[in-house]
Amino acid sequence: MGAVGEVSEAEFQSSVSASLDRLNEHTLKTVHWHFSDETGSPFWLEKKAELNFDPLKDIGSFDDLKKFPHFEDEWLRGGPIRRWVPKGHANKPVYVFETGGTTGVPKSRMVIEDHWKDYELFSETLPEKYFPRGANWLMLGPSGPRRLRVAVEHLAQHRDGICFCIDLDPRWVVKLIKKGWMEHLEEYKKHCVDQAVTILTAGHDVKCMFATPKLLESLSEALEEKGTSLAEVGITGIFSGGTEFTSQWTRFCVEEMLGGPPEESGIYMTPTYGNTLMGLACSKPITAEDGYKIAYYAPQPRAATEVVTFDDYNQVVGYGETGRVKLYTLTDEFFVPGFMERDEGERERPIGSYPWDGVSGVRPFHELASATTVGVY
Protein backbone atom coordinates (compact mmCIF):
# COMPACT_ATOMS: atom_id res chain seq x y z
CA MET A 1 0.00 0.00 0.00
CA GLY A 2 1.29 3.47 -0.79
CA ALA A 3 2.07 6.11 1.80
CA VAL A 4 2.04 9.88 1.64
CA GLY A 5 5.85 9.92 1.81
CA GLU A 6 6.13 8.14 -1.56
CA VAL A 7 4.73 11.13 -3.46
CA SER A 8 5.07 14.88 -3.06
CA GLU A 9 2.54 16.71 -0.90
CA ALA A 10 1.20 18.49 -4.01
CA GLU A 11 0.67 15.18 -5.83
CA PHE A 12 -1.02 13.70 -2.78
CA GLN A 13 -3.39 16.67 -2.37
CA SER A 14 -4.16 16.45 -6.08
CA SER A 15 -5.16 12.79 -5.68
CA VAL A 16 -7.34 13.66 -2.64
CA SER A 17 -9.07 16.34 -4.70
CA ALA A 18 -9.52 13.98 -7.68
CA SER A 19 -11.09 11.32 -5.45
CA LEU A 20 -13.63 13.87 -4.16
CA ASP A 21 -14.45 14.86 -7.76
CA ARG A 22 -14.98 11.18 -8.58
CA LEU A 23 -17.23 10.75 -5.54
CA ASN A 24 -19.33 13.81 -6.45
CA GLU A 25 -19.71 12.65 -10.06
CA HIS A 26 -20.57 9.09 -8.97
CA THR A 27 -23.12 10.38 -6.43
CA LEU A 28 -24.91 12.39 -9.11
CA LYS A 29 -25.02 9.39 -11.46
CA THR A 30 -26.28 7.06 -8.69
CA VAL A 31 -29.04 9.42 -7.53
CA HIS A 32 -30.26 9.92 -11.10
CA TRP A 33 -30.37 6.16 -11.66
CA HIS A 34 -32.38 5.45 -8.48
CA PHE A 35 -34.84 8.33 -8.85
CA SER A 36 -35.53 8.21 -12.59
CA ASP A 37 -38.85 6.59 -13.55
CA GLU A 38 -37.16 4.38 -16.16
CA THR A 39 -34.39 2.92 -13.96
CA GLY A 40 -35.29 3.56 -10.28
CA SER A 41 -36.49 1.06 -7.69
CA PRO A 42 -40.16 1.10 -6.58
CA PHE A 43 -39.00 1.89 -3.02
CA TRP A 44 -37.11 5.09 -3.91
CA LEU A 45 -39.62 6.22 -6.53
CA GLU A 46 -42.34 5.99 -3.89
CA LYS A 47 -40.12 7.65 -1.25
CA LYS A 48 -39.47 10.56 -3.65
CA ALA A 49 -43.05 11.79 -3.09
CA GLU A 50 -42.37 12.14 0.67
CA LEU A 51 -39.20 14.24 0.26
CA ASN A 52 -39.26 18.04 0.54
CA PHE A 53 -36.82 18.37 -2.36
CA ASP A 54 -36.33 16.84 -5.82
CA PRO A 55 -33.33 14.45 -5.87
CA LEU A 56 -33.02 14.83 -9.65
CA LYS A 57 -32.62 18.63 -9.39
CA ASP A 58 -31.33 19.34 -5.89
CA ILE A 59 -28.52 16.79 -5.44
CA GLY A 60 -25.34 18.09 -7.06
CA SER A 61 -22.64 16.60 -4.84
CA PHE A 62 -21.91 13.98 -2.20
CA ASP A 63 -22.41 16.58 0.54
CA ASP A 64 -25.95 17.18 -0.74
CA LEU A 65 -26.91 13.64 0.39
CA LYS A 66 -27.38 15.20 3.85
CA LYS A 67 -30.71 16.52 2.51
CA PHE A 68 -32.08 12.97 2.72
CA PRO A 69 -33.46 11.65 6.01
CA HIS A 70 -31.25 8.96 7.55
CA PHE A 71 -31.74 5.51 6.08
CA GLU A 72 -33.70 3.35 8.52
CA ASP A 73 -32.64 -0.27 8.72
CA GLU A 74 -36.23 -1.17 9.64
CA TRP A 75 -37.08 -0.46 5.99
CA LEU A 76 -35.16 -3.66 5.20
CA ARG A 77 -37.21 -5.81 7.58
CA GLY A 78 -39.85 -7.77 5.69
CA GLY A 79 -40.97 -7.58 2.08
CA PRO A 80 -41.70 -7.47 -0.66
CA ILE A 81 -38.01 -7.69 -1.56
CA ARG A 82 -38.77 -6.75 -5.20
CA ARG A 83 -39.48 -3.14 -4.19
CA TRP A 84 -35.70 -2.69 -3.88
CA VAL A 85 -34.88 -4.01 -7.36
CA PRO A 86 -34.19 -1.08 -9.74
CA LYS A 87 -36.26 -1.14 -12.93
CA GLY A 88 -32.98 -0.82 -14.82
CA HIS A 89 -32.07 -4.32 -13.57
CA ALA A 90 -35.57 -5.81 -13.86
CA ASN A 91 -34.67 -8.97 -15.80
CA LYS A 92 -31.48 -9.96 -13.98
CA PRO A 93 -31.21 -12.82 -11.45
CA VAL A 94 -31.42 -11.48 -7.88
CA TYR A 95 -29.81 -12.69 -4.66
CA VAL A 96 -31.23 -11.88 -1.23
CA PHE A 97 -28.91 -11.68 1.78
CA GLU A 98 -29.70 -11.18 5.44
CA THR A 99 -27.98 -8.35 7.22
CA GLY A 100 -27.64 -8.14 10.96
CA GLY A 101 -31.02 -9.69 11.74
CA THR A 102 -30.00 -12.42 14.15
CA THR A 103 -33.35 -12.10 15.95
CA GLY A 104 -36.89 -11.46 14.69
CA VAL A 105 -37.74 -10.85 11.04
CA PRO A 106 -34.41 -10.66 9.17
CA LYS A 107 -33.33 -7.46 7.49
CA SER A 108 -32.80 -8.34 3.84
CA ARG A 109 -30.80 -6.72 1.08
CA MET A 110 -31.25 -7.64 -2.54
CA VAL A 111 -28.06 -7.96 -4.58
CA ILE A 112 -27.36 -8.70 -8.23
CA GLU A 113 -23.61 -8.40 -8.78
CA ASP A 114 -22.41 -5.99 -6.07
CA HIS A 115 -20.89 -8.78 -3.97
CA TRP A 116 -18.85 -9.92 -6.96
CA LYS A 117 -17.62 -6.42 -7.77
CA ASP A 118 -16.77 -5.60 -4.13
CA TYR A 119 -14.64 -8.70 -3.70
CA GLU A 120 -12.94 -8.35 -7.07
CA LEU A 121 -11.83 -4.87 -5.94
CA PHE A 122 -10.69 -6.33 -2.61
CA SER A 123 -8.80 -9.06 -4.49
CA GLU A 124 -6.54 -6.39 -6.01
CA THR A 125 -5.30 -5.43 -2.53
CA LEU A 126 -4.15 -8.95 -1.57
CA PRO A 127 -0.40 -9.59 -1.82
CA GLU A 128 0.26 -12.38 -4.35
CA LYS A 129 3.04 -13.89 -2.26
CA TYR A 130 0.66 -14.85 0.56
CA PHE A 131 -2.58 -15.16 -1.42
CA PRO A 132 -1.32 -17.04 -4.48
CA ARG A 133 -3.62 -17.33 -7.48
CA GLY A 134 -4.91 -20.86 -7.96
CA ALA A 135 -4.79 -21.58 -4.21
CA ASN A 136 -7.88 -23.05 -2.57
CA TRP A 137 -9.73 -21.25 0.22
CA LEU A 138 -11.53 -22.09 3.45
CA MET A 139 -14.57 -20.03 4.49
CA LEU A 140 -14.79 -20.28 8.29
CA GLY A 141 -17.70 -17.97 8.99
CA PRO A 142 -21.50 -17.65 8.80
CA SER A 143 -23.24 -19.71 6.14
CA GLY A 144 -26.84 -19.79 4.88
CA PRO A 145 -28.40 -16.52 3.61
CA ARG A 146 -25.24 -14.51 4.29
CA ARG A 147 -23.51 -12.42 1.67
CA LEU A 148 -20.09 -13.16 3.18
CA ARG A 149 -20.27 -16.86 2.42
CA VAL A 150 -21.12 -16.36 -1.28
CA ALA A 151 -18.68 -13.44 -1.59
CA VAL A 152 -15.68 -15.36 -0.21
CA GLU A 153 -16.51 -18.21 -2.58
CA HIS A 154 -16.53 -15.73 -5.48
CA LEU A 155 -13.21 -14.27 -4.27
CA ALA A 156 -11.66 -17.75 -4.36
CA GLN A 157 -13.05 -18.43 -7.85
CA HIS A 158 -11.99 -14.98 -9.08
CA ARG A 159 -8.46 -15.89 -7.99
CA ASP A 160 -8.68 -19.27 -9.79
CA GLY A 161 -9.21 -21.26 -6.60
CA ILE A 162 -11.93 -23.42 -5.07
CA CYS A 163 -13.65 -22.50 -1.80
CA PHE A 164 -14.42 -25.00 0.96
CA CYS A 165 -17.21 -23.90 3.33
CA ILE A 166 -18.51 -25.03 6.71
CA ASP A 167 -22.03 -24.95 8.22
CA LEU A 168 -22.48 -22.13 10.75
CA ASP A 169 -25.82 -20.61 11.79
CA PRO A 170 -25.21 -17.26 13.58
CA ARG A 171 -28.86 -17.09 14.66
CA TRP A 172 -28.40 -20.27 16.71
CA VAL A 173 -25.24 -18.82 18.28
CA VAL A 174 -27.14 -15.71 19.43
CA LYS A 175 -29.95 -17.86 20.85
CA LEU A 176 -27.45 -19.93 22.85
CA ILE A 177 -25.87 -16.75 24.28
CA LYS A 178 -29.26 -15.24 25.20
CA LYS A 179 -30.33 -18.46 26.94
CA GLY A 180 -27.03 -18.56 28.82
CA TRP A 181 -26.28 -22.05 27.42
CA MET A 182 -22.52 -21.49 27.39
CA GLU A 183 -21.72 -25.21 27.39
CA HIS A 184 -23.84 -25.64 24.24
CA LEU A 185 -22.21 -22.54 22.73
CA GLU A 186 -18.76 -24.03 23.33
CA GLU A 187 -19.84 -27.31 21.71
CA TYR A 188 -21.30 -25.51 18.69
CA LYS A 189 -18.08 -23.53 18.24
CA LYS A 190 -16.14 -26.79 18.50
CA HIS A 191 -18.47 -28.34 15.89
CA CYS A 192 -17.69 -25.47 13.47
CA VAL A 193 -13.95 -25.62 14.12
CA ASP A 194 -13.93 -29.42 13.75
CA GLN A 195 -15.35 -29.01 10.23
CA ALA A 196 -12.52 -26.60 9.40
CA VAL A 197 -9.81 -28.88 10.84
CA THR A 198 -11.18 -31.78 8.77
CA ILE A 199 -10.95 -29.71 5.57
CA LEU A 200 -7.45 -28.40 6.34
CA THR A 201 -6.08 -31.86 7.07
CA ALA A 202 -7.72 -33.62 4.10
CA GLY A 203 -5.09 -32.78 1.47
CA HIS A 204 -7.08 -30.11 -0.38
CA ASP A 205 -4.15 -27.67 -0.74
CA VAL A 206 -5.96 -24.84 1.09
CA LYS A 207 -3.60 -21.86 1.43
CA CYS A 208 -6.00 -18.94 2.02
CA MET A 209 -8.93 -18.48 4.36
CA PHE A 210 -11.54 -16.20 5.84
CA ALA A 211 -12.31 -16.46 9.56
CA THR A 212 -13.82 -14.28 12.27
CA PRO A 213 -11.32 -13.45 15.05
CA LYS A 214 -12.93 -15.78 17.60
CA LEU A 215 -13.07 -18.72 15.19
CA LEU A 216 -9.52 -18.11 13.99
CA GLU A 217 -8.29 -18.28 17.56
CA SER A 218 -10.28 -21.48 18.22
CA LEU A 219 -9.00 -23.04 14.99
CA SER A 220 -5.41 -22.27 15.94
CA GLU A 221 -5.93 -23.91 19.36
CA ALA A 222 -7.60 -26.98 17.81
CA LEU A 223 -4.69 -27.45 15.39
CA GLU A 224 -2.23 -27.05 18.26
CA GLU A 225 -4.02 -29.83 20.17
CA LYS A 226 -3.44 -32.05 17.15
CA GLY A 227 0.27 -31.20 17.21
CA THR A 228 0.17 -28.94 14.16
CA SER A 229 -0.41 -25.26 13.28
CA LEU A 230 -1.90 -22.97 10.64
CA ALA A 231 1.52 -22.66 8.99
CA GLU A 232 2.12 -26.42 9.02
CA VAL A 233 -1.23 -27.19 7.36
CA GLY A 234 -0.28 -24.76 4.59
CA ILE A 235 -2.10 -21.49 5.39
CA THR A 236 -0.25 -18.42 4.08
CA GLY A 237 -3.00 -15.78 3.74
CA ILE A 238 -5.83 -14.94 6.15
CA PHE A 239 -8.52 -12.34 5.67
CA SER A 240 -10.59 -11.66 8.76
CA GLY A 241 -13.22 -9.23 9.92
CA GLY A 242 -15.64 -8.21 12.64
CA THR A 243 -15.96 -5.76 15.52
CA GLU A 244 -13.82 -8.09 17.66
CA PHE A 245 -10.86 -6.98 15.54
CA THR A 246 -8.99 -4.72 17.97
CA SER A 247 -5.35 -3.63 18.00
CA GLN A 248 -4.88 -5.68 21.17
CA TRP A 249 -6.26 -8.84 19.52
CA THR A 250 -4.22 -8.20 16.38
CA ARG A 251 -1.02 -7.96 18.45
CA PHE A 252 -1.85 -11.26 20.15
CA CYS A 253 -2.74 -12.85 16.82
CA VAL A 254 0.42 -11.78 15.00
CA GLU A 255 2.93 -12.17 17.84
CA GLU A 256 1.54 -15.21 19.68
CA MET A 257 -0.78 -17.15 17.40
CA LEU A 258 0.81 -16.74 13.98
CA GLY A 259 4.38 -16.53 15.20
CA GLY A 260 5.38 -13.05 14.08
CA PRO A 261 4.95 -10.74 11.06
CA PRO A 262 4.57 -12.32 7.59
CA GLU A 263 8.29 -12.27 6.83
CA GLU A 264 8.88 -14.43 9.94
CA SER A 265 5.73 -16.55 10.18
CA GLY A 266 4.99 -16.95 6.47
CA ILE A 267 1.36 -15.94 7.17
CA TYR A 268 -0.13 -12.59 6.15
CA MET A 269 -3.30 -11.45 7.88
CA THR A 270 -5.40 -8.53 6.67
CA PRO A 271 -8.29 -7.12 8.74
CA THR A 272 -11.41 -5.87 6.98
CA TYR A 273 -14.52 -3.99 8.04
CA GLY A 274 -17.63 -4.69 6.07
CA ASN A 275 -21.31 -5.43 6.01
CA THR A 276 -24.09 -6.40 3.64
CA LEU A 277 -24.97 -2.76 2.90
CA MET A 278 -21.51 -1.38 2.23
CA GLY A 279 -19.30 -4.14 0.95
CA LEU A 280 -15.74 -4.30 2.19
CA ALA A 281 -13.48 -1.61 3.64
CA CYS A 282 -9.79 -2.51 3.49
CA SER A 283 -7.25 -1.79 6.18
CA LYS A 284 -3.88 -0.17 5.65
CA PRO A 285 -1.17 -2.77 6.46
CA ILE A 286 -0.85 -3.41 10.21
CA THR A 287 2.60 -3.13 11.77
CA ALA A 288 4.14 -3.39 15.22
CA GLU A 289 5.76 0.04 14.64
CA ASP A 290 2.29 1.56 14.34
CA GLY A 291 1.08 -0.20 17.52
CA TYR A 292 -1.03 -2.60 15.42
CA LYS A 293 -3.42 0.25 14.69
CA ILE A 294 -6.20 -0.73 12.29
CA ALA A 295 -7.51 1.99 9.97
CA TYR A 296 -10.24 1.13 7.47
CA TYR A 297 -10.97 2.84 4.17
CA ALA A 298 -14.32 2.34 2.39
CA PRO A 299 -14.34 1.28 -1.29
CA GLN A 300 -15.02 4.77 -2.69
CA PRO A 301 -16.89 5.79 -4.72
CA ARG A 302 -19.11 2.68 -4.42
CA ALA A 303 -19.41 3.30 -0.69
CA ALA A 304 -18.22 6.01 1.68
CA THR A 305 -17.99 6.40 5.44
CA GLU A 306 -17.89 9.46 7.67
CA VAL A 307 -17.16 9.74 11.39
CA VAL A 308 -19.79 12.14 12.74
CA THR A 309 -20.43 13.84 16.10
CA PHE A 310 -22.68 12.08 18.60
CA ASP A 311 -25.10 15.04 18.83
CA ASP A 312 -25.30 15.98 15.12
CA TYR A 313 -25.05 13.19 12.56
CA ASN A 314 -24.54 15.68 9.73
CA GLN A 315 -21.38 17.10 11.33
CA VAL A 316 -18.06 15.33 10.68
CA VAL A 317 -15.58 15.20 13.61
CA GLY A 318 -12.00 16.47 13.33
CA TYR A 319 -9.13 14.12 12.42
CA GLY A 320 -8.23 11.87 15.34
CA GLU A 321 -11.54 12.65 17.09
CA THR A 322 -14.17 10.08 18.08
CA GLY A 323 -17.64 9.82 16.57
CA ARG A 324 -20.25 7.45 15.19
CA VAL A 325 -19.72 5.75 11.84
CA LYS A 326 -22.10 6.90 9.09
CA LEU A 327 -22.35 4.84 5.92
CA TYR A 328 -23.33 5.68 2.34
CA THR A 329 -23.86 2.99 -0.32
CA LEU A 330 -23.76 4.28 -3.88
CA THR A 331 -24.16 1.52 -6.45
CA ASP A 332 -26.64 1.12 -9.28
CA GLU A 333 -28.14 -1.80 -7.33
CA PHE A 334 -28.52 -0.20 -3.92
CA PHE A 335 -28.69 3.35 -2.59
CA VAL A 336 -28.17 4.24 1.07
CA PRO A 337 -27.96 8.02 1.65
CA GLY A 338 -26.62 7.97 5.21
CA PHE A 339 -27.07 4.98 7.51
CA MET A 340 -26.00 5.22 11.15
CA GLU A 341 -23.85 2.18 11.91
CA ARG A 342 -23.86 0.46 15.30
CA ASP A 343 -20.16 1.36 15.52
CA GLU A 344 -18.00 4.25 16.61
CA GLY A 345 -14.35 5.07 15.97
CA GLU A 346 -11.81 7.77 15.18
CA ARG A 347 -11.59 9.75 11.92
CA GLU A 348 -8.40 8.99 9.99
CA ARG A 349 -6.62 11.09 7.38
CA PRO A 350 -6.41 10.00 3.72
CA ILE A 351 -3.37 7.91 2.75
CA GLY A 352 -1.58 7.23 -0.54
CA SER A 353 -3.54 4.12 -1.51
CA TYR A 354 -6.85 5.51 -0.23
CA PRO A 355 -6.92 9.29 -0.77
CA TRP A 356 -10.06 9.79 1.30
CA ASP A 357 -11.03 9.67 4.99
CA GLY A 358 -10.83 6.42 6.96
CA VAL A 359 -11.90 5.21 10.39
CA SER A 360 -9.85 3.48 13.08
CA GLY A 361 -10.56 1.89 16.47
CA VAL A 362 -13.93 0.55 15.29
CA ARG A 363 -15.99 -0.74 18.23
CA PRO A 364 -19.69 -1.02 19.17
CA PHE A 365 -21.37 2.40 19.54
CA HIS A 366 -21.29 3.12 23.29
CA GLU A 367 -25.03 3.88 23.57
CA LEU A 368 -25.86 0.49 22.04
CA ALA A 369 -22.88 -1.57 23.21
CA SER A 370 -24.62 -3.20 26.18
CA ALA A 371 -27.51 -4.32 23.95
CA THR A 372 -25.29 -5.71 21.17
CA THR A 373 -24.80 -9.46 21.05
CA VAL A 374 -21.64 -10.15 19.06
CA GLY A 375 -21.88 -13.96 18.86
CA VAL A 376 -19.34 -15.58 16.54
CA TYR A 377 -18.10 -12.18 15.41
C-alpha positions in Angstrom: 0.0 0.0 0.0 1.3 3.5 -0.8 2.1 6.1 1.8 2.0 9.9 1.6 5.8 9.9 1.8 6.1 8.1 -1.6 4.7 11.1 -3.5 5.1 14.9 -3.1 2.5 16.7 -0.9 1.2 18.5 -4.0 0.7 15.2 -5.8 -1.0 13.7 -2.8 -3.4 16.7 -2.4 -4.2 16.5 -6.1 -5.2 12.8 -5.7 -7.3 13.7 -2.6 -9.1 16.3 -4.7 -9.5 14.0 -7.7 -11.1 11.3 -5.4 -13.6 13.9 -4.2 -14.5 14.9 -7.8 -15.0 11.2 -8.6 -17.2 10.8 -5.5 -19.3 13.8 -6.5 -19.7 12.6 -10.1 -20.6 9.1 -9.0 -23.1 10.4 -6.4 -24.9 12.4 -9.1 -25.0 9.4 -11.5 -26.3 7.1 -8.7 -29.0 9.4 -7.5 -30.3 9.9 -11.1 -30.4 6.2 -11.7 -32.4 5.5 -8.5 -34.8 8.3 -8.9 -35.5 8.2 -12.6 -38.8 6.6 -13.6 -37.2 4.4 -16.2 -34.4 2.9 -14.0 -35.3 3.6 -10.3 -36.5 1.1 -7.7 -40.2 1.1 -6.6 -39.0 1.9 -3.0 -37.1 5.1 -3.9 -39.6 6.2 -6.5 -42.3 6.0 -3.9 -40.1 7.6 -1.3 -39.5 10.6 -3.6 -43.0 11.8 -3.1 -42.4 12.1 0.7 -39.2 14.2 0.3 -39.3 18.0 0.5 -36.8 18.4 -2.4 -36.3 16.8 -5.8 -33.3 14.5 -5.9 -33.0 14.8 -9.6 -32.6 18.6 -9.4 -31.3 19.3 -5.9 -28.5 16.8 -5.4 -25.3 18.1 -7.1 -22.6 16.6 -4.8 -21.9 14.0 -2.2 -22.4 16.6 0.5 -26.0 17.2 -0.7 -26.9 13.6 0.4 -27.4 15.2 3.9 -30.7 16.5 2.5 -32.1 13.0 2.7 -33.5 11.6 6.0 -31.3 9.0 7.5 -31.7 5.5 6.1 -33.7 3.3 8.5 -32.6 -0.3 8.7 -36.2 -1.2 9.6 -37.1 -0.5 6.0 -35.2 -3.7 5.2 -37.2 -5.8 7.6 -39.9 -7.8 5.7 -41.0 -7.6 2.1 -41.7 -7.5 -0.7 -38.0 -7.7 -1.6 -38.8 -6.7 -5.2 -39.5 -3.1 -4.2 -35.7 -2.7 -3.9 -34.9 -4.0 -7.4 -34.2 -1.1 -9.7 -36.3 -1.1 -12.9 -33.0 -0.8 -14.8 -32.1 -4.3 -13.6 -35.6 -5.8 -13.9 -34.7 -9.0 -15.8 -31.5 -10.0 -14.0 -31.2 -12.8 -11.5 -31.4 -11.5 -7.9 -29.8 -12.7 -4.7 -31.2 -11.9 -1.2 -28.9 -11.7 1.8 -29.7 -11.2 5.4 -28.0 -8.3 7.2 -27.6 -8.1 11.0 -31.0 -9.7 11.7 -30.0 -12.4 14.1 -33.4 -12.1 15.9 -36.9 -11.5 14.7 -37.7 -10.8 11.0 -34.4 -10.7 9.2 -33.3 -7.5 7.5 -32.8 -8.3 3.8 -30.8 -6.7 1.1 -31.3 -7.6 -2.5 -28.1 -8.0 -4.6 -27.4 -8.7 -8.2 -23.6 -8.4 -8.8 -22.4 -6.0 -6.1 -20.9 -8.8 -4.0 -18.8 -9.9 -7.0 -17.6 -6.4 -7.8 -16.8 -5.6 -4.1 -14.6 -8.7 -3.7 -12.9 -8.3 -7.1 -11.8 -4.9 -5.9 -10.7 -6.3 -2.6 -8.8 -9.1 -4.5 -6.5 -6.4 -6.0 -5.3 -5.4 -2.5 -4.2 -9.0 -1.6 -0.4 -9.6 -1.8 0.3 -12.4 -4.3 3.0 -13.9 -2.3 0.7 -14.8 0.6 -2.6 -15.2 -1.4 -1.3 -17.0 -4.5 -3.6 -17.3 -7.5 -4.9 -20.9 -8.0 -4.8 -21.6 -4.2 -7.9 -23.1 -2.6 -9.7 -21.2 0.2 -11.5 -22.1 3.5 -14.6 -20.0 4.5 -14.8 -20.3 8.3 -17.7 -18.0 9.0 -21.5 -17.6 8.8 -23.2 -19.7 6.1 -26.8 -19.8 4.9 -28.4 -16.5 3.6 -25.2 -14.5 4.3 -23.5 -12.4 1.7 -20.1 -13.2 3.2 -20.3 -16.9 2.4 -21.1 -16.4 -1.3 -18.7 -13.4 -1.6 -15.7 -15.4 -0.2 -16.5 -18.2 -2.6 -16.5 -15.7 -5.5 -13.2 -14.3 -4.3 -11.7 -17.8 -4.4 -13.0 -18.4 -7.8 -12.0 -15.0 -9.1 -8.5 -15.9 -8.0 -8.7 -19.3 -9.8 -9.2 -21.3 -6.6 -11.9 -23.4 -5.1 -13.6 -22.5 -1.8 -14.4 -25.0 1.0 -17.2 -23.9 3.3 -18.5 -25.0 6.7 -22.0 -25.0 8.2 -22.5 -22.1 10.7 -25.8 -20.6 11.8 -25.2 -17.3 13.6 -28.9 -17.1 14.7 -28.4 -20.3 16.7 -25.2 -18.8 18.3 -27.1 -15.7 19.4 -30.0 -17.9 20.9 -27.4 -19.9 22.8 -25.9 -16.8 24.3 -29.3 -15.2 25.2 -30.3 -18.5 26.9 -27.0 -18.6 28.8 -26.3 -22.0 27.4 -22.5 -21.5 27.4 -21.7 -25.2 27.4 -23.8 -25.6 24.2 -22.2 -22.5 22.7 -18.8 -24.0 23.3 -19.8 -27.3 21.7 -21.3 -25.5 18.7 -18.1 -23.5 18.2 -16.1 -26.8 18.5 -18.5 -28.3 15.9 -17.7 -25.5 13.5 -14.0 -25.6 14.1 -13.9 -29.4 13.7 -15.3 -29.0 10.2 -12.5 -26.6 9.4 -9.8 -28.9 10.8 -11.2 -31.8 8.8 -11.0 -29.7 5.6 -7.5 -28.4 6.3 -6.1 -31.9 7.1 -7.7 -33.6 4.1 -5.1 -32.8 1.5 -7.1 -30.1 -0.4 -4.2 -27.7 -0.7 -6.0 -24.8 1.1 -3.6 -21.9 1.4 -6.0 -18.9 2.0 -8.9 -18.5 4.4 -11.5 -16.2 5.8 -12.3 -16.5 9.6 -13.8 -14.3 12.3 -11.3 -13.4 15.0 -12.9 -15.8 17.6 -13.1 -18.7 15.2 -9.5 -18.1 14.0 -8.3 -18.3 17.6 -10.3 -21.5 18.2 -9.0 -23.0 15.0 -5.4 -22.3 15.9 -5.9 -23.9 19.4 -7.6 -27.0 17.8 -4.7 -27.5 15.4 -2.2 -27.0 18.3 -4.0 -29.8 20.2 -3.4 -32.0 17.1 0.3 -31.2 17.2 0.2 -28.9 14.2 -0.4 -25.3 13.3 -1.9 -23.0 10.6 1.5 -22.7 9.0 2.1 -26.4 9.0 -1.2 -27.2 7.4 -0.3 -24.8 4.6 -2.1 -21.5 5.4 -0.3 -18.4 4.1 -3.0 -15.8 3.7 -5.8 -14.9 6.1 -8.5 -12.3 5.7 -10.6 -11.7 8.8 -13.2 -9.2 9.9 -15.6 -8.2 12.6 -16.0 -5.8 15.5 -13.8 -8.1 17.7 -10.9 -7.0 15.5 -9.0 -4.7 18.0 -5.3 -3.6 18.0 -4.9 -5.7 21.2 -6.3 -8.8 19.5 -4.2 -8.2 16.4 -1.0 -8.0 18.4 -1.8 -11.3 20.2 -2.7 -12.8 16.8 0.4 -11.8 15.0 2.9 -12.2 17.8 1.5 -15.2 19.7 -0.8 -17.1 17.4 0.8 -16.7 14.0 4.4 -16.5 15.2 5.4 -13.0 14.1 4.9 -10.7 11.1 4.6 -12.3 7.6 8.3 -12.3 6.8 8.9 -14.4 9.9 5.7 -16.6 10.2 5.0 -17.0 6.5 1.4 -15.9 7.2 -0.1 -12.6 6.2 -3.3 -11.5 7.9 -5.4 -8.5 6.7 -8.3 -7.1 8.7 -11.4 -5.9 7.0 -14.5 -4.0 8.0 -17.6 -4.7 6.1 -21.3 -5.4 6.0 -24.1 -6.4 3.6 -25.0 -2.8 2.9 -21.5 -1.4 2.2 -19.3 -4.1 0.9 -15.7 -4.3 2.2 -13.5 -1.6 3.6 -9.8 -2.5 3.5 -7.2 -1.8 6.2 -3.9 -0.2 5.6 -1.2 -2.8 6.5 -0.9 -3.4 10.2 2.6 -3.1 11.8 4.1 -3.4 15.2 5.8 0.0 14.6 2.3 1.6 14.3 1.1 -0.2 17.5 -1.0 -2.6 15.4 -3.4 0.2 14.7 -6.2 -0.7 12.3 -7.5 2.0 10.0 -10.2 1.1 7.5 -11.0 2.8 4.2 -14.3 2.3 2.4 -14.3 1.3 -1.3 -15.0 4.8 -2.7 -16.9 5.8 -4.7 -19.1 2.7 -4.4 -19.4 3.3 -0.7 -18.2 6.0 1.7 -18.0 6.4 5.4 -17.9 9.5 7.7 -17.2 9.7 11.4 -19.8 12.1 12.7 -20.4 13.8 16.1 -22.7 12.1 18.6 -25.1 15.0 18.8 -25.3 16.0 15.1 -25.0 13.2 12.6 -24.5 15.7 9.7 -21.4 17.1 11.3 -18.1 15.3 10.7 -15.6 15.2 13.6 -12.0 16.5 13.3 -9.1 14.1 12.4 -8.2 11.9 15.3 -11.5 12.6 17.1 -14.2 10.1 18.1 -17.6 9.8 16.6 -20.3 7.4 15.2 -19.7 5.7 11.8 -22.1 6.9 9.1 -22.3 4.8 5.9 -23.3 5.7 2.3 -23.9 3.0 -0.3 -23.8 4.3 -3.9 -24.2 1.5 -6.4 -26.6 1.1 -9.3 -28.1 -1.8 -7.3 -28.5 -0.2 -3.9 -28.7 3.3 -2.6 -28.2 4.2 1.1 -28.0 8.0 1.7 -26.6 8.0 5.2 -27.1 5.0 7.5 -26.0 5.2 11.1 -23.8 2.2 11.9 -23.9 0.5 15.3 -20.2 1.4 15.5 -18.0 4.3 16.6 -14.3 5.1 16.0 -11.8 7.8 15.2 -11.6 9.7 11.9 -8.4 9.0 10.0 -6.6 11.1 7.4 -6.4 10.0 3.7 -3.4 7.9 2.8 -1.6 7.2 -0.5 -3.5 4.1 -1.5 -6.8 5.5 -0.2 -6.9 9.3 -0.8 -10.1 9.8 1.3 -11.0 9.7 5.0 -10.8 6.4 7.0 -11.9 5.2 10.4 -9.9 3.5 13.1 -10.6 1.9 16.5 -13.9 0.6 15.3 -16.0 -0.7 18.2 -19.7 -1.0 19.2 -21.4 2.4 19.5 -21.3 3.1 23.3 -25.0 3.9 23.6 -25.9 0.5 22.0 -22.9 -1.6 23.2 -24.6 -3.2 26.2 -27.5 -4.3 24.0 -25.3 -5.7 21.2 -24.8 -9.5 21.1 -21.6 -10.2 19.1 -21.9 -14.0 18.9 -19.3 -15.6 16.5 -18.1 -12.2 15.4 
